[in-house]
């Protein structure tokens, strides 16, 4: 997993993100918790295409593809890890 902290971004600036992004998707950590995932434009487009192939009748964006079912009570840490693992399936190792 390619991880970078918010503190490291503050110290090194955008260069730290560029270096990490060259190795694949970057998980941004804030206070030892996943805060966001940074994707290259190519990886983002591939993810959107994969989502559309998996749900050909749906015409919604990435936010709805990743949306949490409100009736399920949200997404805990284990649920987040499972969702990230599912999203990473099929990505080539760089």
Protein Blocks (a to p, Z undefined) as FASTA:
>chain_A
ZZddfklmmmnommlmmmmmmnoccdddeehiafbdcddfklmmmmmmmmmmmmmmbccd
fklmmpccfknopaafklmmmmmmmmmgopacZZ
